[in-house]
Structures are given as C-alpha cells and as structure tokens.
Amino acid sequence: MLENFDATKKGSFEQITIIGCGLIGSSVARAVVRGSATATLVLADADKAVLDEARTLGLASTYVSDTAASVKNSDLIILPCRLAQWRRLLLRWLQS
C-alpha cells in the first residue's frame, strides 16, 4: 500500500487532523489549506472558545473537542502541543 504513496502529491491525504489550534496549530492549518487539496481538515482542541475562534476564521472543514474521535480515519495527525501532552493523548487514543 505505501509503495504507491507520494507525500509530495497534492491530495495525498484524505484527512488530516491537527490537535491543538493555538498559535502553532492555526498556522499549520493555514499552511495545509493553502498548500494541499486535502479532502478533510479536522481541528481538535479541548477549549471550546479556541474552536469557536478557529471556526470563525474558517481554518478547517471540521471542528471537534474530542481528540480521540478526531483522529479516527485520519491519514496524518499533527500534534502542535507541548511534549508533556503527547503521552496523555496517545494513551487515550490507544484505549478508545
């Protein structure tokens, strides 16, 4: 399956999920939208106010607060969050 994959080709990922829409996450979202033809860009953040602001800015096609649900069916997951959060997030996803 991966032998035919070309990450440089536009639209290589059907779904990209970005966990955390702060300064870095929102910047990555803008770059993804500008530079690819990804079918679905999912932004996930536990803070509803942050998600509302991202929605107002039109940064993605889907906005969710449940990070475990946000990664289902994702071809690429981007974690622009503090390293201390990675372990907690990964363990939660593995248990769901």
C-alpha positions as CSV (number, residue, x, y, z in Angstrom):
1,M,0.0,0.0,0.0
2,L,2.7,2.6,0.9
3,E,4.8,1.7,-2.1
4,N,2.5,3.9,-4.2
5,F,2.3,6.8,-1.7
6,D,3.7,10.1,-2.7
7,A,3.5,12.7,0.1
8,T,4.6,15.5,-2.2
9,K,1.5,15.0,-4.4
10,K,-1.4,17.3,-3.7
11,G,-4.3,15.4,-2.1
12,S,-2.1,12.6,-0.8
13,F,-4.0,12.7,2.5
14,E,-7.8,12.3,2.5
15,Q,-8.0,13.5,6.1
16,I,-5.5,15.5,8.2
17,T,-6.1,16.1,11.9
18,I,-4.4,18.9,13.9
19,I,-4.7,18.5,17.6
20,G,-4.4,22.0,19.2
21,C,-5.5,25.2,17.4
22,G,-3.3,27.7,19.2
23,L,-0.7,29.8,17.5
24,I,1.2,26.9,16.0
25,G,-1.8,24.7,15.2
26,S,-3.7,27.5,13.5
27,S,-0.6,28.4,11.5
28,V,-0.2,24.8,10.4
29,A,-3.9,24.7,9.5
30,R,-3.5,27.7,7.2
31,A,-0.4,26.1,5.6
32,V,-2.3,22.9,5.0
33,V,-5.3,24.6,3.4
34,R,-3.0,26.8,1.3
35,G,-0.7,24.0,0.1
36,S,-2.9,20.9,-0.4
37,A,-6.0,19.6,-1.8
38,T,-6.8,17.5,1.4
39,A,-10.4,16.4,1.4
40,T,-11.0,17.0,5.1
41,L,-9.0,19.1,7.6
42,V,-10.0,18.4,11.2
43,L,-9.1,20.8,14.0
44,A,-9.4,19.4,17.6
45,D,-9.0,21.4,20.8
46,A,-10.3,20.8,24.3
47,D,-11.0,24.5,24.6
48,K,-14.4,25.4,23.1
49,A,-13.5,29.1,22.8
50,V,-10.4,28.2,20.8
51,L,-12.5,26.0,18.5
52,D,-15.1,28.8,18.1
53,E,-12.4,31.2,17.1
54,A,-10.9,28.7,14.6
55,R,-14.4,28.2,13.2
56,T,-14.9,32.0,12.8
57,L,-11.6,32.2,10.9
58,G,-12.6,29.2,8.7
59,L,-9.4,27.3,9.3
60,A,-10.8,23.8,8.7
61,S,-13.8,21.8,7.5
62,T,-14.4,20.0,10.8
63,Y,-14.0,21.2,14.4
64,V,-14.1,18.8,17.4
65,S,-13.3,18.8,21.1
66,D,-12.9,15.0,21.4
67,T,-9.4,14.3,20.4
68,A,-9.9,10.6,20.3
69,A,-12.7,10.9,17.9
70,S,-10.8,13.4,15.8
71,V,-8.1,11.0,14.8
72,K,-10.3,8.2,13.6
73,N,-9.9,7.9,9.8
74,S,-7.0,10.3,9.7
75,D,-4.2,9.7,7.3
76,L,-2.0,12.3,9.1
77,I,-2.1,13.5,12.7
78,I,-0.2,16.7,13.6
79,L,0.4,17.4,17.3
80,P,1.5,21.0,17.7
81,C,1.2,20.8,21.5
82,R,3.6,20.6,24.4
83,L,5.5,17.3,24.6
84,A,4.1,16.7,28.1
85,Q,0.7,16.3,26.5
86,W,1.7,13.7,23.9
87,R,1.8,10.7,26.2
88,R,-1.6,11.5,27.7
89,L,-3.1,12.0,24.2
90,L,-1.6,8.8,22.8
91,L,-2.7,6.7,25.7
92,R,-6.2,8.0,25.5
93,W,-6.4,7.2,21.8
94,L,-5.0,3.7,22.3
95,Q,-7.7,3.0,24.9
96,S,-10.5,4.2,22.7
